[in-house]
Amino acid sequence: MQQNETKRAWLVLQDGSVYPGVSFGAEGTTVGETVFNTGMTGYQEVLTDPSYYGQIVTQTYPLIGNYGINNDDMESGRSWVKGYIVSEWCETPSNFRVAMDLDAFLKSQNVIAIAGIDTRALTKKLRESGVMNGAITTAYDESKKDALLEQIRAYTIADAVAAVSCTAPASFPKAEGSEGDYHVVLCDYGYKRNIVRSLQNRGCRVTVVPGHTSAEEILALRPDGIMLSNGPGDPAENTAIIAEIAKLLPSGVPIFGICLGHQLTALATGAATCKLKYGHRGSNQPVKDRDLDRTFITSQNHGYAVEGDSFDTNLGRISHVNANDGTVEGIRYERYNCFTVQFHPEASAGPKDTAYLFDEFIDRIKDAKGDR
């Protein structure tokens, strides 16, 4: 790799530590919440996942960009990360679908990035100290460090769902040749495109609606099923959305929630959420499905979790748990026609072992329609 060692960048964390490195992508200064992702592949999906809104993402895998950026694997229409940190980026990607290299993509998205730092040491710091705010800058001035630290420490992620959600409904037809004909309304809290594709391939017409759409408006669309999508930020701040989900639950329409949708549903039923020390981000998180008595490797991206002790077991049961730390990974609501999971069964990027949950959702729709 012949990266330009004279083009400098610096990562500054809220504890005052400074990591000098090499600039790529856009130039300037960006402030965000510094997190890490352990995936070996899937960097394009990470960069375009709205759930990373407000975050500076560190890739723990040492070489990023070796298969470039293509036009097919975008999980949304743009990149949402506040900044990007890698050990080394590949200037000469090799892939028959490649449209541009990583540097060109980041420049096109105005994402400031840094390479050439010890990402292992950074990840260890974040694991031991917890998620930290930070800044990437191409214009570091030691004499102005205190002012930058003040800006870093004051940073918060706010109104995240409103920032990433669509502003008007959009419709997608079912996949050609797919069996069935079902209508699913997908509430967009920052959805990934592969959720839509997973539904289309199972015979669903999908109507994507803005995250703040009321329960009455959703039910007026006469859906056969309702999807509550993934998304960024603190779930508890979405009080209006939580109130609408509480109205949807008694409707009898099958509801499937993923990631933020899982957390919001738990909050709508009186449970609590908490911020994890450093979150779960990557494609190698082990989750046990208690019903199947099997552990699956899952794709995850979240910094909050449902507090298991706060869940009312009169409403249902905790169906999935994280095999590493025991946190709640899934809930089946026996009082309602609803189930939710913390991880991403639609993957992209990541293992597809838990795609069976989309099949369960379709089975619930069939039962509700009397199609079986």
N, C-alpha and C positions, 0 to 999 in steps of 0.2 A: 504494500500500500504506500503510495507517494502523496500522503496528505500534506497540505501546506502548514508547516509547523510555525510559520510566522503569523498566521491568522489566529489570534488568541481569543479564548473565552474563559470565564470563571463561573463556577458554581459557588454560591454563598448560602449557607444554611443559617437558620435563626439562632443557633447556638454560637455563631461567630466563626465557625470553621469555613475555610476557603479551599476550593479544589481548582487549581489551574488546569486548563486543557486546551483543546483545539476547537475552534468555531467551525460549524457547518450549518446549513440551513440559513435562515434569516439572521440578520444582525440587529442588535439593540439590547434591551433589557426586558425581562419578563419575570413576574412574581407569581408563585403558585404553591400548592401543597405537594411536597415531594414524596412520591411513592415508588414502589418497585414492582415489576412484573417478571415472573420466573419462566415465561414461555420461551421455548427454543425456536419456535416459528410463530407466524401470525402477527408480525409487527405492523403490517398494513391495517389489519383489523383493529389492533390496539389504537393506532393513530386516528382511526375514523369512528371509533366507538364513542357515542355521546356520553357514556357513563364516566369518561375521563375528563369531562368538563372541569376546568379550574385546577387541574393537576399537572405537575411536571413529572413525567414518567421516566423511570430508570429501567432499562432492560438489563437483566442480570446475565443473559447469554452474551458471550464475549464478542461475537461478530454479528452485526445487524446490517441488512440490506443486500445480502448476497443473491437474492432472487428478484431484487428490484421492486418496483411498483407497477401494478397492472390496472386495467380498467374494470375488472370483474369482481375484485375482492373488497371493494369499498363497502363498509357497513353503514355508511351514511353519505351525504353529499359533500362532506368536507372533513377536515381534521379538527378535533376539539381540544387537544392537549394544549396546556399553557407553555410547555417546553419539553425537550427530549434529551435524555442522557444515555450515551452508549460508551462502551469501552473502545470499540473500533467499528467504523462503518465502511462498507464495501463500495468502492468507486466503480467497479467493473462487474455489475450483476450479470448472471447467466440464467435466462429463462425465456422460453419461446413466447411467453405472453408479455414480456417486459415492455412498458411504455416509457419509463423514465427511471433514473436512479433515485435513491433516497434523498440525496441532497437537493436535487431539482424539485422533488415533491414538497419537501419542507419549505423551500423558498417560495413555491407557488401558494403555499398555505400560510405563509408568514409565521412559521414556527421556528423559534430560536432553539438551537441544539448545541450540545457540547460532546466532544469525543475525547479520548485519550486520558480519561481519569480512571482511578481504581474503583470500578463499580462494585467489586467484592467488598472493599472496605466501606464504601458508602452504604451498601445493603446491610452490612453488619451493624453499622451505626443506627440505621433506621429500625432494624429488628430489636436492638437493645434499648434505644431511646424512644422509639415510636415515630409515627409520621411527623415530619417537620415541614414548616414552611421554608421556602428557599427562593433563590433568584438565579437565573442564568443571565450573564451580561457579557457583552463584547467591549464594554467601556468601563472596566473596573478601575476605581480610584481609591487607593487605601485611605487617603485623607477624607473621603466621603463615605467611608464604610459605616459609620454610626447612623448616618441618614438612611442608607440603604437598609440596614438592619431594622430600623424603626418601621420602614415601609413593609419589610418582610414579615415582621412580627404582628403587624396590624391586619394582614391579609386574611380574609375569610371567604368561603364559597357561599354565596347567597343567591336566592331566586334561580337555582340551577335548572329546575324543570322548565320554568318559563323561558329560559335562555335557549334550550335545545329543542323544545317541542315544536311541532308544526303549527301553523297559524290557521290552516283551513283543512277540511277533510280531503282525503284522497282515496281512490278506489283502485283495487287490483283484482283482476280476474283469477279464477282458479287455473291451475296448470293444465295445459292441453293434455288430454288423455287420462287425467286423474279421475278416480272414482268418487262418486258422491257429489252433492251440490249443497254446500252449507255456507251460511253467511256469518262471518266473525267480525266483530268490531274490536279493533286494537286501539287501546288508549295509549297515546304516545307521550310517555314520560322521558323519552330519549331512546326510542326503539332501535334495534339493529335490524338491518334488512333481512337477515337470515331467518328471523321470526316470521316475516311475511312469506318467505320462500317455503319454510317448513309447513306452513298452513296451506299455501297454494298447492303444494305437492300432495296434500291429503284431501283435495277436493273442496277447498274453501275459497270463496270470494271474500276479500278482506277490505274492510273500510277502516282506514286509519283516521282517528279523530284527535284533536288537540287534547293535551293532558287535563285541561281544566273544563272539559265538556261535562255538563251536568248529567246525572243519572237519568233524568227524564228524557233528555235529548238522545242519550245512548239507547234507551229502551224503545224510543219512538222509531229507531231504525230497524226494529224487529230482528235483532240478532239471534242466531242459533247458539252462539257462544260469545264470550267476552274475554279478551286477552288484556292483561295488565302488564305493561312492558317494563323493561329495565330502565335505568336512568341514573343521573348523578345527584350528589348532594346529600344533606341530612334529611332522612325521610320525615322526621317529626315536624319540620318546618312547613310541610305541605298540608296544612290543616283543612283547607277548602277541598282538596282532592280526597283526603281521608273521609270527610263527611259524605262525599258523593259515593265512595265505595261502600260505606255503611248502608246507603240506600239501595245499592245494587245487590248486595248479598241476599236479601230475602226474596228476590225476584224469581228465583228458581232457574234462571238462565245459567248454564254451566260457565264457571269462571276459572281461568287459569292465570296465575300470576308468576312472574319471573323477576328475581333480583329485587329492584326497588318495588315492583308490584307486589312481591311477597311481603316486604317490610310494611308497605302502606296498608295492605290487607290486615296484617297483624295489629297495626295501630288502630284500624277501624273497628276491631273487635275488643279493644281495651288493653292489648298487650303493650309492652314498652320495647324500645330499641336502644342500643348503646353503640358508641364508637369503638371499634377494635383498635388495638395498639398499633398495628401496621397493616391490617386488612388482609384479604385473600385476593391475589391478582396473579393469574397464570393459568396454565392448561394442565396442571398436574395435582389438583386438589382431590384427596380421597373422601368420598361421601358414602355413608352406609344407608341403604334403603332398608328400613326396619321391616317392612312388609315382605320384601323378597329375601331378606337376610343375606344381602349381597353388598359388596363395596364396589363402587364405580369411581373411575377417574374422571374428573369433571373440569370444565372451563369455568373460571370465576373472575369477577371483578367487582369487589365491594369493600367498603371501609366501615360499614355498619352491620349490625346483626340484631335479630330478635332475641330478647332476653327470655330464655326458656322458662324460668320460674314465674314470669309474668303472664304466661299464656293460660287462659281459662280452659281447662281440660273438659269442661262441660260442653264446649263448642266443637271439640275434635281432639286430634292427637298430633304430636310431633312425629312425622313420618321419616325424616331424614336428618342425620347428624354428621358433622364433620369428624372424620376419623382422627384428625390431628389434635384438635382442641375441644371437641365436643359441642361446638356451637350449633345452633339450630340451622338446618339446611332445607327443611321442608315441613309443611303442615297440611294435613287433610282435615277440612272442616266438615264434620259429620252433620252439623245442624244445617249447613248450607251446601249447595251444589258447587263446591269450590275446593280447589287445592292449589298450593303455591310452593315454589322452590326458590332457594337463594342462589343457586348456581345457574349455568346457562345450558339448557338441553339443546338449544339451537347451535351451540358451539361457535365455530367461525371466529377465531381459530380455536381448535381444541378437539378433544375426542368426542365422538358422537354416541357414546355408550348409553346416554340417557335420553336419546330421542324417543324412546318408548313412551315418554310422558306426553308427547304430542298425540300419540296413538290413543292414550287414555283419555285425553281431552276430546278427541273425535268420538270415542266410544260413549262418553258422557253426553255429547251432543246427539248421537243416534238414539240413546235411551230417552232423552228428553223429548225428541221428535217422534218416538215410537217407530223408528226405522229398523229395529232389529227384531 
